[in-house]
Structures are given as structure tokens and as C-alpha cells.
Amino acid sequence: MASSPSVAKSPLVIKWEKLADDVQLEEEPVENEGQPLLAGALRESLELADWIQPEMLIASNLGLCATVNDTLSITAPDWLYVSSVKKLESTGDRRSYTPILEGSIPNLVMEFLSRHDGTEYSVKRTLPFGKWFFYEQILHVPIYAIFEMVTGRLEVYHLDSDRYELAQPNADGHFWIESMKLYLGVWQGKKEGRDGYWLRWWDELGNMLPWAIELIERERQGSDASVLSS
């Protein structure tokens, strides 16, 4: 597992300013077809568990904005969770999210690795900022998760005294996410034609939050058992 990168401290002037309507947001394509499937599956099980509340923000590839030393910086994680956001002033979808101005700091951000260019661990402190530096030193996101899609390796970092420290999983290999009261871990199997490693949620008792297809299968098995017993 990677160790926490070293970050040299220097003053940063950070402002949370409204994104102008005419700002053009970069729309980078996802690296592979598995990334949106992973992001959608994480949200799906939360929705089915009736866990998501109206004040929350859960999104993938949504730009997080901060003005650093009078220059706008935007980074879009593969998945993010914010516990409390303000309602949009107008109808429509969010183009981006500016913490403090629009709501709280993201509680959790995730990056899904499918290549090894090191951007997820980058502490580059000049534009464009490295992702690690942006989440740790600018946004101060409490939990940063990095998931290797091919190998199934999951690293979870907790912010401690302005530095990310590698967390240790429980005996089942799952990581407790305090702000969500859920465990995050890795599961191997097939969904939507993709056979490989997935990120899943478990409740406090260790029960995995199911996907829709799993609930349907349970209902089918229950119906079959009722027929056989009648």
C-alpha cells in the first residue's frame, strides 16, 4: 500500500466563490466503461436502503471548485458524498459544487484507478493541482479512498492533523466510514456484464446493502420455496 506523501507547508489563500455561468467546465471522458458502473452501483444500494436524504449530494465526475491564490481550481472525483448542501437557486442539475458556499465540505471522495500515472497520489501544488494535494490541503476532505479496479486493492485515508493517514480495515477487510455509519469494502462478482471487483456498502451489523438484481433474486427464491412447501 502507498504511504502518505509528504507535503511542504506554505500559505494558501483559499476562497469559496460562485462559479460564473459562462465558465466552461472541462468534460473529460471516463477512462473505461467500468468507472460509471462502479459509481452507479455505489449509489444504487444506498437508494434501495432508503439511506439517501434530500439534503445530501452524491455524484460522480462532478467538479469541486475552490479559488486558490485568486485562481479557480476544479477537480472532479470519480465519486463523492456530501452530507449537507443548500438547495439550488434555480432548477436544473448542478454544473459543479463549491464547498462552504453551497454546503459542507465533502465527507468522502473516491478515485477509481485504471491506469498507473500517479495522479491520484499527486501532491503537485501548482495548477493544475495534484488530486491528493487538492483534497488534503485545499478542501480538507476527511476521507479519501483510492480503489484499484483491476486488482481490487482499496486504500482509505483519514485526515489527521492536515495529513492523510492510511486507515486499517476490520477483520472482514472493510473500512468504517463514520459520517455515513456504514462500512466500505471490496466484493468480487458479476453485475451488468462486468465481472470483477466492486465497491460495496455494509451496515453496522455487517449486512451488505443489496443491489436491485439481488433483491429480485431473493424474492424469486422465496416464491420458489413457498411453491415447493405448499
C-alpha positions in Angstrom: 0.0 0.0 0.0 1.1 3.5 -0.7 2.4 5.6 2.2 1.2 9.2 2.8 3.0 11.6 0.5 5.0 14.4 2.1 3.5 17.9 1.6 5.5 21.1 2.2 3.5 23.7 4.0 3.1 27.2 2.6 0.3 29.8 2.9 -2.6 29.4 0.6 -5.3 32.0 0.2 -8.5 29.9 -0.4 -11.8 31.5 -1.3 -15.2 29.9 -2.0 -16.7 32.0 -4.8 -19.7 31.4 -7.0 -18.8 29.9 -10.3 -19.7 32.2 -13.2 -22.4 30.9 -15.6 -20.1 31.4 -18.5 -17.2 29.3 -17.1 -16.6 26.4 -19.4 -16.1 23.2 -17.5 -13.9 20.6 -19.0 -15.7 17.3 -19.8 -13.1 14.6 -19.8 -14.2 11.2 -20.9 -14.1 8.4 -18.3 -11.1 6.2 -18.6 -13.1 3.0 -19.2 -16.7 1.7 -19.1 -16.3 0.2 -15.6 -16.0 3.5 -13.8 -19.6 4.7 -14.3 -20.8 1.2 -13.4 -18.9 1.3 -10.1 -20.2 4.8 -9.3 -23.8 3.8 -10.2 -23.6 0.6 -8.1 -22.5 2.5 -5.0 -25.4 4.8 -5.3 -27.9 2.1 -6.2 -27.6 0.2 -2.9 -27.8 3.4 -0.9 -31.1 4.3 -2.7 -32.6 0.9 -2.2 -31.7 1.0 1.5 -33.6 4.4 1.7 -30.4 5.9 3.1 -30.1 8.9 0.8 -31.7 12.1 2.1 -32.8 15.3 0.2 -30.1 17.4 1.7 -27.3 15.1 0.6 -25.2 15.3 -2.5 -23.9 12.1 -4.1 -22.3 12.4 -7.5 -19.6 11.1 -9.9 -17.3 13.3 -12.0 -18.8 16.5 -10.6 -16.3 19.3 -10.4 -15.3 20.5 -6.9 -14.4 24.2 -7.0 -12.1 26.4 -5.0 -10.4 29.7 -5.7 -6.8 29.4 -4.6 -4.5 32.4 -4.7 -7.1 34.1 -6.9 -7.1 31.3 -9.5 -10.1 29.0 -9.9 -9.2 25.3 -9.5 -11.6 22.4 -10.3 -11.1 18.7 -9.7 -13.8 16.1 -10.4 -13.5 12.9 -8.3 -14.9 9.6 -9.5 -17.4 9.6 -6.6 -18.2 11.9 -3.8 -20.6 12.2 -0.9 -21.6 15.5 0.9 -23.8 15.2 3.9 -25.4 18.7 3.7 -25.9 21.0 0.7 -28.0 24.0 0.1 -30.8 23.9 -2.4 -30.1 25.1 -5.9 -31.3 28.7 -6.6 -32.6 27.6 -10.0 -34.0 24.5 -11.5 -31.8 22.0 -13.3 -28.8 19.9 -12.5 -25.6 21.1 -10.7 -22.8 22.0 -13.0 -20.3 21.9 -10.1 -20.0 22.2 -6.4 -18.3 24.9 -4.3 -17.9 23.8 -0.7 -18.7 26.3 2.1 -20.6 28.5 -0.4 -23.0 25.8 -1.4 -22.8 23.5 1.6 -20.4 21.5 3.7 -17.0 20.1 2.7 -17.3 16.7 1.0 -17.2 13.9 3.6 -15.8 11.3 1.3 -14.2 11.4 -2.2 -13.1 8.4 -4.2 -10.9 7.8 -7.2 -11.0 4.6 -9.3 -7.6 3.6 -10.7 -7.5 2.0 -14.1 -4.0 3.3 -15.1 -0.8 4.0 -13.2 0.1 7.6 -13.9 0.1 8.5 -10.2 -2.4 11.4 -10.5 -4.4 10.1 -7.5 -1.3 10.4 -5.3 0.0 13.6 -6.7 0.9 16.4 -4.3 1.6 18.9 -7.1 0.9 22.3 -5.6 0.8 24.3 -8.8 -2.0 24.4 -11.3 -3.4 22.0 -12.1 -3.1 20.8 -8.5 -2.5 17.1 -7.8 -5.6 15.3 -6.6 -4.1 14.3 -3.3 -2.9 17.9 -2.6 -6.3 19.3 -3.6 -8.3 17.0 -1.4 -5.9 17.1 1.5 -4.6 20.7 1.6 -7.3 22.8 -0.1 -10.6 21.1 0.6 -9.6 19.2 3.7 -11.8 16.2 2.8 -11.9 13.9 5.9 -11.8 10.6 3.9 -10.1 9.9 0.6 -10.5 6.4 -0.9 -8.4 5.1 -3.8 -9.7 1.9 -5.5 -7.6 -0.2 -7.9 -10.3 -1.7 -10.2 -8.1 -4.5 -11.7 -6.6 -5.9 -8.5 -9.3 -5.0 -6.1 -7.0 -3.1 -3.8 -8.7 -0.5 -1.7 -6.9 2.2 0.3 -8.7 4.5 2.6 -7.1 7.6 4.1 -8.3 9.7 7.0 -7.3 13.3 7.5 -5.3 13.6 10.7 -3.7 17.0 11.6 -4.0 18.1 8.0 -2.3 15.0 6.7 -3.8 11.8 5.2 -3.0 8.7 7.1 -3.7 5.2 5.9 -6.6 3.6 7.7 -6.7 -0.1 8.6 -9.7 -2.3 7.8 -11.6 -4.5 10.2 -11.3 -8.3 10.3 -13.6 -8.6 7.3 -11.4 -6.2 5.3 -13.9 -3.4 5.5 -13.4 0.3 6.4 -15.7 2.2 8.7 -17.0 5.5 7.3 -18.1 7.3 10.4 -20.0 10.1 8.7 -22.1 7.5 6.8 -22.4 4.9 9.6 -21.5 2.3 7.0 -18.6 0.1 6.1 -16.9 0.3 2.7 -15.3 -2.7 1.2 -14.5 -4.8 -1.8 -16.7 -7.5 -3.3 -15.9 -9.8 -6.3 -18.6 -10.9 -8.7 -20.6 -10.0 -11.8 -23.1 -7.2 -12.4 -24.3 -5.5 -15.6 -22.0 -7.7 -17.7 -18.9 -6.7 -15.7 -17.1 -9.5 -13.9 -14.5 -8.2 -11.4 -14.1 -6.2 -8.2 -16.7 -3.8 -6.9 -17.0 -1.5 -4.0 -19.9 -2.3 -1.7 -21.5 -1.0 1.5 -22.1 -2.9 4.7 -24.2 -1.7 7.7 -23.1 -1.6 11.3 -24.1 -5.3 11.8 -22.1 -6.4 8.8 -25.0 -6.9 6.4 -24.2 -6.0 2.8 -26.6 -3.5 1.2 -28.1 -5.3 -1.8 -28.5 -4.2 -5.4 -31.8 -4.4 -7.2 -30.9 -7.6 -9.0 -30.1 -9.3 -5.7 -33.4 -8.3 -4.1 -35.2 -9.7 -7.1 -33.3 -12.9 -6.8 -34.2 -13.2 -3.1 -37.9 -12.6 -3.9 -37.7 -15.3 -6.6 -36.1 -17.8 -4.3 -38.7 -17.0 -1.6 -41.5 -17.6 -4.1 -40.0 -20.9 -5.3 -39.6 -22.0 -1.7 -43.3 -21.2 -1.0 -44.4 -23.2 -4.0 -42.3 -26.2 -3.0 -43.7 -26.1 0.6 -47.3 -25.8 -0.5 
